[in-house]
């Protein structure tokens, strides 16, 4: 039986670090427009939803997105992600959820498709976007991935993987049982440096504007 896939993007309009972040202009569209446009291109996604307390967000999104209103208390600065995800799951039923964020406007449909395929094929129980780093890493004053007395070549060093927060794919049953958006056998979808850009600060936004203005990223309008 084919499994239902619902993609959802939580949005609050009262962002703190970068005011009005989700509706700031980026190229010819507002920031929030890009991730939805990417998700709408993926055939294996049955519904694409925005989870927001204010319906006016729909003025900044492409046609085809479903508005799901969330309680305003979920806009609070101290609210945890799991509380938001649990609320959405209680309102919209699905077998598999794809959580994405507006702050990753350069992520490509191909990257999301590959990750989703690996979950739908049952090869993995979840998936997430990451960046691979193969370099010397320290944590709490100690080397994390190499012996300081036996320095390896960079190409031989144990790589680390950094979550980009671009997307997470997880099964409903897994989240409800374990309260986790990452399972026990996750698929790591590696993103390049442009795809992995995450806009949270003014500096991030200004960098994204430079990328867009230099036409280094093809954006479909």
matplotlib code that plots the C-alpha trace (Angstrom):
import matplotlib.pyplot as plt

x = [0.0, 1.3, 2.2, 0.9, 3.5, 2.7, 5.3, 4.9, 6.7, 6.2, 6.3, 5.9, 5.8, 7.2, 10.8, 13.2, 16.8, 15.9, 12.5, 10.0, 12.5, 10.1, 8.7, 11.8, 12.5, 15.0, 15.3, 11.8, 10.0, 9.8, 12.1, 9.2, 8.2, 11.3, 11.0, 7.3, 8.1, 10.7, 8.3, 5.5, 7.8, 8.1, 5.6, 5.8, 4.6, 0.8, 0.2, 2.3, 1.2, 2.2, 1.7, 1.2, -1.0, -1.7, -3.5, -1.9, 1.2, -0.6, 0.0, 3.7, 3.4, 2.9, -0.4, -1.0, 0.0, -2.6, -2.9, -3.1, -3.7, -1.8, -2.4, -0.7, 1.0, 3.2, 4.7, 6.4, 10.2, 10.5, 8.3, 10.2, 10.1, 8.6, 5.5, 5.0, 5.4, 3.1, 0.4, 0.6, 0.5, -2.7, -4.3, -3.1, -2.8, -0.1, 2.2, 5.3, 6.0, 8.5, 9.4, 11.2, 12.1, 11.9, 15.4, 16.9, 15.8, 18.5, 17.8, 17.0, 14.1, 16.6, 18.1, 14.7, 13.5, 16.5, 16.1, 12.4, 12.9, 15.2, 12.6, 9.7, 11.8, 12.1, 15.9, 16.0, 13.5, 14.1, 16.2, 17.8, 19.9, 23.5, 26.9, 29.9, 33.1, 36.3, 38.6, 40.2, 37.5, 37.7, 35.0, 35.4, 39.1, 39.6, 40.1, 36.9, 37.9, 41.6, 44.5, 46.6, 49.8, 49.1, 47.8, 46.3, 46.1, 43.0, 41.6, 41.9, 40.3, 37.0, 34.3, 31.6, 28.1, 26.4, 22.6, 21.6, 18.0, 16.9, 14.6, 13.7, 11.7, 10.1, 7.3, 4.3, 4.5, 8.1, 7.5, 4.5, 6.4, 9.8, 9.2, 12.0, 12.3, 15.3, 15.0, 17.5, 18.6, 18.6, 19.7, 22.0, 21.4, 24.5, 24.1, 26.6, 27.6, 25.0, 22.1, 23.1, 22.8, 20.5, 19.2, 18.8, 20.6, 21.1, 24.5, 23.0, 20.3, 22.9, 25.0, 21.9, 21.2, 24.7, 24.2, 20.9, 22.2, 25.3, 23.0, 24.9, 21.8, 19.1, 15.7, 12.5, 9.8]
y = [0.0, 3.4, 5.6, 9.1, 11.8, 15.3, 18.1, 20.9, 24.1, 25.7, 29.5, 32.3, 35.9, 37.4, 36.2, 37.7, 37.5, 38.7, 40.6, 39.6, 37.0, 34.7, 37.5, 39.4, 39.8, 37.5, 37.9, 38.2, 36.4, 36.5, 34.1, 31.8, 31.3, 29.2, 26.1, 25.7, 26.0, 23.2, 20.9, 21.4, 20.0, 16.7, 14.2, 11.8, 14.5, 14.3, 17.6, 20.7, 22.6, 25.8, 25.7, 29.2, 31.2, 34.0, 33.3, 36.3, 34.1, 32.8, 36.1, 35.1, 31.5, 29.9, 28.4, 24.8, 25.2, 24.3, 26.6, 24.8, 27.3, 26.7, 28.1, 31.4, 30.0, 28.0, 31.3, 31.7, 32.0, 29.2, 26.7, 23.6, 22.1, 18.8, 20.7, 22.2, 18.9, 17.1, 19.8, 19.5, 15.7, 15.9, 18.0, 16.4, 12.7, 11.0, 8.0, 10.0, 13.7, 15.9, 18.8, 21.7, 25.3, 28.5, 29.4, 27.0, 28.7, 27.2, 23.5, 21.6, 19.2, 16.5, 16.5, 16.2, 13.5, 11.3, 11.4, 10.8, 7.8, 6.2, 6.4, 5.2, 2.3, 1.2, 1.2, 3.8, 4.8, 8.6, 11.1, 14.5, 17.1, 17.4, 18.7, 16.5, 17.9, 16.0, 18.1, 18.2, 18.7, 19.4, 19.1, 20.3, 20.6, 17.1, 16.0, 14.4, 12.5, 12.0, 11.2, 14.3, 12.2, 10.5, 13.2, 11.6, 12.9, 15.1, 12.7, 9.8, 11.6, 10.4, 12.7, 14.4, 15.3, 18.5, 18.9, 21.8, 21.9, 22.1, 19.1, 16.1, 13.1, 10.8, 8.3, 9.1, 6.0, 6.6, 10.2, 9.3, 6.4, 7.9, 11.7, 12.0, 13.5, 11.3, 7.5, 4.8, 4.3, 7.7, 8.5, 11.4, 13.6, 15.6, 19.2, 21.4, 24.7, 26.7, 24.3, 24.3, 28.0, 28.6, 32.2, 33.1, 36.4, 39.6, 38.4, 35.2, 37.1, 39.5, 36.6, 34.9, 38.2, 38.2, 34.6, 35.4, 38.6, 36.9, 34.4, 31.5, 29.6, 28.9, 29.7, 28.6, 31.2]
z = [0.0, -0.9, 2.0, 2.4, 2.6, 4.0, 3.9, 6.4, 7.1, 10.5, 10.3, 12.8, 11.7, 14.9, 14.4, 16.9, 15.6, 12.1, 12.2, 9.5, 8.4, 6.6, 4.4, 3.6, -0.2, -1.8, -5.5, -7.0, -4.2, -0.3, 1.5, 2.5, -1.1, -2.1, 0.1, -0.8, -4.5, -4.0, -2.1, -4.7, -7.4, -5.7, -7.0, -4.1, -1.7, -1.4, 0.5, 1.2, 4.2, 6.0, 9.8, 10.9, 13.3, 10.8, 7.5, 5.9, 5.3, 2.3, 0.5, 0.4, -0.9, -4.2, -5.3, -4.1, -0.4, 2.2, 5.2, 8.6, 11.5, 14.7, 18.1, 18.8, 21.9, 19.6, 18.4, 21.8, 21.9, 24.5, 22.6, 21.6, 18.1, 19.2, 20.6, 17.2, 15.4, 17.7, 17.2, 13.5, 13.5, 15.6, 13.0, 9.7, 9.4, 7.3, 7.3, 6.7, 7.5, 5.8, 8.0, 6.2, 7.0, 5.1, 6.1, 3.4, 0.2, -2.0, -1.3, -4.5, -5.1, -6.1, -2.6, -1.0, -3.5, -2.9, 0.9, 0.7, -1.7, 0.8, 3.6, 1.3, 0.2, 3.8, 3.6, 6.3, 9.0, 8.6, 6.8, 7.3, 5.5, 6.5, 5.6, 5.6, 7.1, 6.9, 9.1, 12.5, 15.2, 18.9, 21.6, 25.2, 25.0, 23.4, 19.8, 18.6, 15.4, 15.5, 17.8, 18.6, 18.7, 15.4, 13.0, 9.9, 6.4, 6.0, 3.4, 5.9, 8.9, 10.2, 8.8, 10.8, 9.7, 10.7, 10.6, 8.4, 9.6, 6.0, 6.3, 8.4, 7.2, 9.8, 10.2, 12.3, 14.3, 15.2, 16.3, 18.5, 20.1, 20.6, 20.3, 17.8, 14.3, 13.6, 13.8, 14.7, 11.1, 9.4, 5.9, 5.6, 2.6, 2.0, 0.8, -0.9, 0.6, -1.3, -0.5, 3.1, 3.6, 6.6, 7.1, 10.8, 11.2, 9.3, 8.1, 6.8, 4.9, 3.4, 2.2, 0.6, -1.2, -2.7, -3.8, -5.5, -7.0, -8.5, -10.2, -8.7, -8.0, -10.6, -9.1, -10.9, -10.9]

ax = plt.figure().add_subplot(projection="3d")
ax.plot(x, y, z, "-o")
ax.set_aspect("equal")
plt.show()
